[in-house]
Amino acid sequence: MILSDHRGCIKIIMDMSHPAVHPVGVPPAVRDAHPRFGMKHLQGMPGTKGSLLLRLLQFCFAVVSFSMMLSIQDFSTVTAFCYLVAAMALQSVWSLALAITDAYGLLLQRTFRDSLLVSVFVVGDWVTSTLSLAAACASAGITVLIDNDLNECGPNHCGKYEAAVAMTFLTWALASISFFLTFWLLATR
């Protein structure tokens, strides 16, 4: 409001009783009818119960395959079977080490999200799953050769060979799942 006094001076008087700024209410948060579920929370990624289960199953199948091959006295005469034993030994050590790591993470209620650590998991899973697949395929080829082509399955323990190869394929499948989940975690960082 502008006023003038008797000397001709103009005074500006502000009306303080009515502030010009009015508070604005915050709009309510919109809740999605279907909450989004991110890939970073999937079971099977390092430090989760799913990962611990995957690692323990990998370990069990690798140990069973390894033990079945060692129970056959003349497995060492075939290179593919020696390779299968070596691959399953490596897989069992790797899976047991990561199972212990997952159990430790679960005890502390922590997940593993460090880029360097997840990279080690990815590379280790990739190497062991590739070695397991190669060992399973090579041993399956020799088993088919002995059984179908040479028809000498009786004296050569084909049932044990086939069971060991089947356990190796199961180990590979579980190791591949671990690899893909861990790789996805690394890729989405």
C-alpha positions in Angstrom: 0.0 0.0 0.0 1.4 3.4 -0.9 0.7 6.5 1.3 1.9 10.0 1.2 2.3 12.3 4.2 1.9 16.1 4.5 5.4 16.8 3.3 4.9 14.9 0.0 7.0 11.9 1.0 5.8 8.7 -0.3 5.9 5.8 2.1 5.4 2.2 1.1 3.7 0.2 3.8 3.6 -3.5 3.4 0.7 -5.5 4.6 2.2 -8.1 6.9 -1.0 -9.7 8.0 -1.5 -11.7 4.8 1.6 -13.5 3.7 2.0 -14.1 -0.1 3.5 -17.6 0.2 1.1 -20.4 0.8 2.3 -23.9 1.8 1.9 -26.5 -0.9 0.9 -30.0 0.1 3.0 -32.9 -1.0 1.1 -35.2 -3.3 0.6 -38.7 -1.9 3.0 -41.3 -3.1 1.5 -43.4 -5.9 1.8 -47.1 -5.1 2.2 -49.4 -8.0 -0.4 -52.2 -8.1 2.4 -54.6 -9.1 5.6 -53.8 -7.2 8.6 -54.1 -9.4 11.1 -56.9 -8.4 14.6 -56.1 -9.4 17.1 -58.7 -10.5 19.5 -57.7 -7.7 17.2 -59.4 -5.2 16.9 -62.8 -6.8 17.7 -66.0 -4.9 20.8 -67.6 -6.2 22.9 -64.5 -6.3 25.9 -64.5 -3.9 25.1 -64.2 -0.2 21.5 -65.6 -0.5 19.9 -68.8 0.6 19.4 -69.8 -3.0 23.1 -69.4 -3.7 23.9 -71.5 -0.7 21.5 -74.2 -1.9 23.0 -74.1 -5.5 26.5 -74.4 -4.2 25.7 -77.3 -1.9 24.0 -79.2 -4.7 26.9 -78.5 -7.0 29.2 -79.8 -4.3 27.1 -83.0 -3.7 26.8 -83.9 -7.4 30.5 -83.3 -8.1 31.5 -85.4 -5.1 29.1 -88.2 -6.2 30.5 -88.1 -9.8 34.1 -88.0 -8.5 33.5 -90.9 -6.1 31.8 -93.1 -8.8 34.7 -92.6 -11.1 37.2 -93.4 -8.4 35.3 -96.6 -7.5 36.2 -98.0 -11.0 39.8 -99.4 -10.9 40.7 -98.8 -14.5 39.2 -95.4 -15.1 42.7 -93.9 -15.5 43.3 -95.8 -18.8 40.9 -93.3 -20.5 42.0 -89.7 -20.7 38.4 -88.3 -20.8 37.6 -90.1 -17.5 40.8 -88.7 -15.9 39.7 -85.2 -17.1 36.3 -85.8 -15.5 37.8 -86.7 -12.2 40.0 -83.6 -12.3 37.2 -81.3 -13.3 34.9 -82.7 -10.6 37.6 -82.3 -8.0 38.1 -78.6 -9.0 34.3 -78.1 -9.1 33.8 -79.6 -5.6 36.5 -77.4 -4.1 35.1 -74.3 -5.8 31.5 -75.0 -4.8 32.4 -75.9 -1.2 34.5 -72.7 -0.9 31.6 -70.5 -2.2 29.1 -72.4 0.0 31.1 -71.5 3.0 31.3 -67.9 1.8 27.5 -67.8 1.3 26.9 -69.3 4.7 29.2 -66.6 6.2 27.3 -63.9 4.4 24.0 -65.3 5.6 25.3 -65.4 9.2 26.3 -61.7 9.0 23.2 -60.9 7.0 25.3 -59.4 4.2 25.1 -59.8 0.5 28.2 -59.7 -1.8 28.0 -56.7 -4.1 31.6 -55.6 -4.3 32.6 -55.5 -8.0 35.9 -57.2 -7.6 34.5 -60.0 -5.5 31.6 -60.6 -7.8 34.0 -60.6 -10.8 36.0 -63.4 -9.1 32.8 -65.3 -8.6 31.8 -64.8 -12.3 35.2 -65.9 -13.6 35.4 -68.9 -11.3 31.8 -70.0 -12.1 32.5 -69.6 -15.8 35.7 -71.6 -15.7 34.3 -74.4 -13.6 31.1 -74.7 -15.5 32.9 -74.8 -18.8 35.3 -77.5 -17.5 32.4 -79.5 -16.2 30.5 -79.4 -19.5 33.7 -80.4 -21.4 34.3 -83.3 -19.0 30.7 -84.4 -19.2 30.6 -84.3 -23.0 34.0 -86.1 -23.4 33.1 -88.8 -20.9 29.6 -89.2 -22.5 31.3 -89.7 -25.8 33.6 -92.4 -24.5 30.7 -94.1 -22.7 28.6 -94.2 -25.8 31.6 -95.6 -27.7 32.1 -98.4 -25.2 28.4 -99.2 -24.9 26.9 -98.7 -28.4 29.8 -99.0 -30.8 32.1 -101.6 -29.2 29.3 -103.5 -27.3 31.7 -104.1 -24.4 29.5 -102.6 -21.6 29.5 -105.7 -19.3 33.2 -105.8 -18.3 33.6 -102.0 -18.5 31.2 -100.7 -15.8 29.0 -98.7 -18.2 26.4 -98.2 -15.5 28.8 -96.4 -13.2 30.2 -94.4 -16.1 26.8 -93.3 -17.2 25.8 -92.4 -13.6 29.0 -90.4 -13.2 28.4 -88.6 -16.5 24.8 -87.8 -15.5 26.0 -86.3 -12.2 28.5 -84.2 -14.1 25.8 -82.9 -16.3 23.7 -82.0 -13.3 26.8 -80.3 -11.7 27.3 -78.3 -15.0 23.6 -77.2 -15.1 23.7 -75.9 -11.5 27.1 -74.2 -12.0 25.7 -72.5 -15.2 22.8 -71.2 -13.2 25.2 -69.8 -10.6 27.3 -68.3 -13.4 24.4 -66.5 -15.1 22.9 -65.1 -11.9 26.3 -63.8 -10.8 27.1 -62.4 -14.3 23.7 -60.7 -14.3 24.5 -59.1 -10.9 27.8 -57.9 -12.3 26.3 -56.6 -15.5 23.5 -54.6 -13.8 25.8 -52.7 -11.4 
